[in-house]
Amino acid sequence: MPPRNAVAGIDVGYSAIRRSSAVCLMTWDDDSIDWKIRRYRATDSERLETIRSTLGSRSLRAVAFDGPLKKGFSHIGEYRVAERMLTKSFGARIGKPGQSNSPVGIRLNEEANNCVKLVLSVADVAPSPSEIKIAEQCVVEAFPSSYLGLMISDPESIGAVRKNRSDKFFVALHGDGTFLRLLNHLLPCRRLLRDLGEVENHDDRASLICAISAVSVAIGKYCAVGDNNGWIILPPRAFIQRWAHDLLLKNEINDLASGWFYQD
């Protein structure tokens, strides 16, 4: 790979009042890893200004969006394999993705599609790997809560509920050193120019995990669940806890005849 690289992660929100959307640009070279995060409201002008000023004219290895996406970036409107794979037996432990055919899922799908088109218009995104390809460019779907939850050894012990689940997982994984091990696995022998513990806003954290998901895909160390209706990126196999790995295999075999569990 070139000595300097960049990816982006976008926490997709649809509020035109609160700055509940966020974009994270993560860069690295031979020595270090850095990132910057900006929040925005989901209005045409603010979305455009924030994404353009953060990502514009850059070459990106991958971009990950926390919002449902399918091949061709068309309307989804159904309960997807990717969502079912991360719901059955997972919901009570680490939460679950929303359904793309629910009112919230439909709005997120629309906003995610808007964000993808905008990013592709302002940045040069590298080609997609064939295993999870939904476009010529490396555009992927992330779901931070599941990405984090699969790396937790005992989710029940954390005492998380829906409204704080991903934040509690983020704090736990930072506290036990998992994030540092993960980044060292993905991008070895580099120092962080910022402290992960200083990322405290919920949406900032989500965009950062999206960016890490994009790094995973960019360097080919990731797992994923899904089909042509969309793939959700998961951590590298070495970081998925045994209980979670067993459930993913069980779901693939028992329910989801059309569902795939791709492992690095």
C-alpha positions as CSV (number, residue, x, y, z in Angstrom):
1,M,0.0,0.0,0.0
2,P,1.1,3.6,-0.5
3,P,2.9,5.1,2.5
4,R,0.0,7.4,3.3
5,N,-3.6,6.4,3.3
6,A,-7.1,7.7,4.3
7,V,-10.5,6.3,4.9
8,A,-13.8,7.9,6.1
9,G,-16.6,6.9,8.4
10,I,-20.0,8.6,8.5
11,D,-22.5,8.2,11.3
12,V,-25.7,8.8,9.3
13,G,-28.5,10.8,11.0
14,Y,-31.5,12.5,9.6
15,S,-32.2,15.3,12.1
16,A,-32.2,18.8,10.5
17,I,-32.2,20.3,14.0
18,R,-29.5,18.5,16.0
19,R,-26.0,17.9,14.8
20,S,-26.5,14.1,15.1
21,S,-24.6,13.1,12.0
22,A,-20.8,13.0,12.0
23,V,-18.0,12.4,9.5
24,C,-14.6,11.0,10.6
25,L,-11.5,11.2,8.3
26,M,-8.8,8.7,9.4
27,T,-5.4,8.9,8.0
28,W,-2.1,7.0,8.5
29,D,1.4,6.8,7.2
30,D,4.4,4.6,8.1
31,D,4.7,6.1,11.6
32,S,1.3,7.3,12.9
33,I,-2.5,7.2,12.8
34,D,-4.6,10.3,13.1
35,W,-8.3,11.4,12.6
36,K,-10.6,14.4,12.7
37,I,-14.3,14.4,13.3
38,R,-17.0,16.9,12.4
39,R,-20.7,16.9,13.2
40,Y,-23.5,18.3,11.1
41,R,-27.2,18.6,10.7
42,A,-28.9,16.6,7.9
43,T,-29.7,19.7,5.7
44,D,-28.6,19.9,2.1
45,S,-26.3,22.8,2.8
46,E,-24.7,21.7,6.0
47,R,-24.3,18.1,4.8
48,L,-22.6,19.3,1.7
49,E,-20.3,21.8,3.4
50,T,-19.2,19.4,6.1
51,I,-18.5,16.4,3.9
52,R,-16.9,18.5,1.2
53,S,-14.6,20.4,3.6
54,T,-13.6,17.2,5.4
55,L,-13.2,14.8,2.5
56,G,-13.2,16.9,-0.6
57,S,-10.5,16.1,-3.3
58,R,-9.1,13.3,-1.2
59,S,-8.2,9.8,-2.3
60,L,-9.9,7.4,0.1
61,R,-9.2,3.7,0.4
62,A,-12.8,3.0,1.7
63,V,-15.8,4.8,3.2
64,A,-18.1,3.2,5.7
65,F,-21.6,4.5,6.5
66,D,-23.7,3.7,9.6
67,G,-26.9,3.4,7.5
68,P,-28.4,0.6,5.4
69,L,-27.1,0.3,1.9
70,K,-27.7,-2.2,-0.9
71,K,-26.2,-2.9,-4.3
72,G,-26.9,0.1,-6.6
73,F,-27.9,2.3,-3.6
74,S,-31.6,1.8,-4.3
75,H,-34.5,1.7,-1.9
76,I,-34.3,-1.4,0.3
77,G,-37.7,-1.7,2.1
78,E,-37.2,-5.2,3.5
79,Y,-35.8,-7.1,6.5
80,R,-32.4,-8.0,5.2
81,V,-30.2,-11.1,5.7
82,A,-27.5,-8.8,7.2
83,E,-29.9,-7.6,9.9
84,R,-31.3,-11.0,10.7
85,M,-27.8,-12.5,11.0
86,L,-27.1,-9.9,13.8
87,T,-30.4,-10.2,15.5
88,K,-31.2,-13.8,16.2
89,S,-29.8,-14.6,19.7
90,F,-27.8,-11.4,19.6
91,G,-30.5,-8.9,20.5
92,A,-30.6,-9.6,24.2
93,R,-26.8,-9.5,24.5
94,I,-25.6,-6.7,22.3
95,G,-28.7,-5.2,20.7
96,K,-29.5,-5.5,17.0
97,P,-29.6,-3.5,13.8
98,G,-32.9,-1.9,12.9
99,Q,-35.0,-3.3,10.1
100,S,-34.6,-1.6,6.7
101,N,-38.4,-1.8,6.2
102,S,-39.2,0.0,9.4
103,P,-40.0,3.7,9.3
104,V,-36.7,4.6,10.9
105,G,-34.9,2.2,8.6
106,I,-36.5,3.7,5.5
107,R,-35.4,7.2,6.5
108,L,-31.9,6.0,7.3
109,N,-31.6,4.2,4.0
110,E,-32.7,7.4,2.2
111,E,-30.2,9.5,4.1
112,A,-27.4,7.0,3.7
113,N,-28.0,7.0,-0.1
114,N,-27.8,10.8,-0.1
115,C,-24.5,10.7,1.8
116,V,-23.0,8.1,-0.5
117,K,-23.8,10.1,-3.6
118,L,-22.3,13.2,-2.1
119,V,-19.1,11.5,-0.9
120,L,-18.6,9.9,-4.4
121,S,-19.0,13.4,-5.9
122,V,-16.3,15.0,-3.9
123,A,-13.8,12.3,-3.2
124,D,-11.9,9.7,-5.2
125,V,-12.7,6.3,-3.6
126,A,-10.7,3.2,-4.4
127,P,-12.3,0.1,-6.0
128,S,-14.3,-2.4,-3.9
129,P,-13.2,-5.9,-3.0
130,S,-15.3,-8.4,-4.8
131,E,-16.5,-10.4,-1.8
132,I,-18.8,-7.6,-0.5
133,K,-19.1,-5.4,-3.6
134,I,-22.2,-3.2,-3.8
135,A,-20.6,-0.6,-6.1
136,E,-17.4,-0.1,-8.1
137,Q,-16.0,2.1,-5.3
138,C,-15.2,0.7,-1.9
139,V,-18.4,1.9,-0.1
140,V,-19.5,-0.3,2.8
141,E,-22.0,-0.4,5.6
142,A,-21.0,-0.3,9.3
143,F,-23.1,-0.9,12.4
144,P,-21.0,0.4,15.3
145,S,-23.1,-1.3,18.1
146,S,-22.7,-4.8,16.7
147,Y,-19.1,-4.1,15.6
148,L,-18.2,-3.3,19.2
149,G,-20.5,-5.9,20.8
150,L,-18.9,-8.8,19.0
151,M,-15.6,-7.9,20.7
152,I,-17.0,-7.9,24.2
153,S,-16.2,-11.1,26.1
154,D,-19.2,-10.8,28.5
155,P,-21.7,-8.2,27.3
156,E,-24.2,-8.9,30.1
157,S,-21.7,-7.9,32.7
158,I,-21.6,-4.3,31.3
159,G,-25.2,-3.6,32.1
160,A,-25.9,-1.6,28.9
161,V,-29.3,-0.7,27.7
162,R,-30.4,0.5,24.3
163,K,-29.8,4.2,24.8
164,N,-26.2,3.8,26.0
165,R,-25.2,0.4,24.6
166,S,-22.6,1.5,22.0
167,D,-21.1,4.1,24.4
168,K,-20.7,1.5,27.2
169,F,-19.1,-0.9,24.8
170,F,-16.8,1.8,23.5
171,V,-15.6,2.7,27.0
172,A,-15.1,-1.0,27.9
173,L,-13.1,-1.8,24.9
174,H,-11.0,1.3,25.3
175,G,-10.4,0.5,29.0
176,D,-9.3,-3.1,28.5
177,G,-6.9,-2.2,25.6
178,T,-8.9,-3.9,22.8
179,F,-9.0,-0.8,20.6
180,L,-5.2,-0.4,20.8
181,R,-4.7,-4.1,20.0
182,L,-7.2,-3.8,17.1
183,L,-5.5,-0.8,15.5
184,N,-2.1,-2.5,16.0
185,H,-3.5,-5.5,14.2
186,L,-4.8,-3.4,11.3
187,L,-2.0,-0.9,11.1
188,P,1.0,-2.3,13.0
189,C,3.8,-0.3,14.5
190,R,2.2,3.1,14.4
191,R,1.4,5.5,17.2
192,L,-1.9,7.3,17.8
193,L,-1.6,11.0,17.5
194,R,-4.9,11.4,19.5
195,D,-6.3,9.6,22.6
196,L,-9.3,7.4,21.8
197,G,-10.5,8.1,25.4
198,E,-11.0,11.8,24.4
199,V,-13.7,10.9,21.9
200,E,-16.8,11.2,24.2
201,N,-19.7,12.3,22.0
202,H,-22.0,9.4,20.9
203,D,-22.0,10.4,17.2
204,D,-18.3,11.1,17.1
205,R,-17.7,7.6,18.5
206,A,-20.0,6.1,15.9
207,S,-18.2,7.8,13.1
208,L,-14.8,6.7,14.4
209,I,-15.9,3.1,14.6
210,C,-17.2,3.5,11.0
211,A,-13.8,4.7,10.0
212,I,-12.1,1.7,11.7
213,S,-14.5,-0.5,9.9
214,A,-13.4,1.1,6.6
215,V,-9.7,0.5,7.6
216,S,-10.6,-3.2,8.1
217,V,-12.0,-3.4,4.6
218,A,-9.2,-1.3,3.0
219,I,-6.5,-3.7,4.2
220,G,-8.6,-6.9,3.9
221,K,-8.9,-7.8,7.6
222,Y,-12.6,-8.0,8.2
223,C,-15.6,-10.2,8.4
224,A,-19.1,-9.4,7.1
225,V,-22.7,-10.7,7.0
226,G,-25.2,-10.1,4.2
227,D,-25.9,-10.6,0.5
228,N,-26.8,-8.4,-2.5
229,N,-29.2,-6.5,-0.3
230,G,-26.2,-5.2,1.7
231,W,-23.3,-6.3,3.8
232,I,-22.6,-5.2,7.4
233,I,-18.9,-5.1,8.2
234,L,-17.7,-6.9,11.4
235,P,-14.3,-7.0,13.1
236,P,-11.4,-9.2,12.0
237,R,-12.0,-12.8,12.9
238,A,-9.2,-12.7,15.5
239,F,-11.3,-10.1,17.5
240,I,-14.7,-11.7,17.4
241,Q,-15.4,-13.4,20.7
242,R,-16.0,-17.2,20.6
243,W,-19.6,-16.9,21.7
244,A,-20.4,-14.4,18.9
245,H,-18.6,-16.5,16.3
246,D,-20.6,-19.6,17.2
247,L,-23.8,-17.6,17.0
248,L,-23.0,-16.3,13.6
249,L,-22.2,-19.8,12.3
250,K,-25.4,-21.1,13.9
251,N,-27.5,-18.3,12.3
252,E,-26.0,-19.0,8.9
253,I,-26.8,-22.7,9.1
254,N,-30.2,-22.7,10.8
255,D,-32.1,-19.7,9.4
256,L,-30.7,-17.8,6.7
257,A,-30.3,-20.0,3.7
258,S,-29.4,-17.0,1.6
259,G,-27.2,-15.4,4.2
260,W,-23.5,-15.5,4.2
261,F,-20.9,-15.1,6.9
262,Y,-17.7,-13.9,5.2
263,Q,-14.5,-14.4,7.3
264,D,-11.1,-13.0,6.7
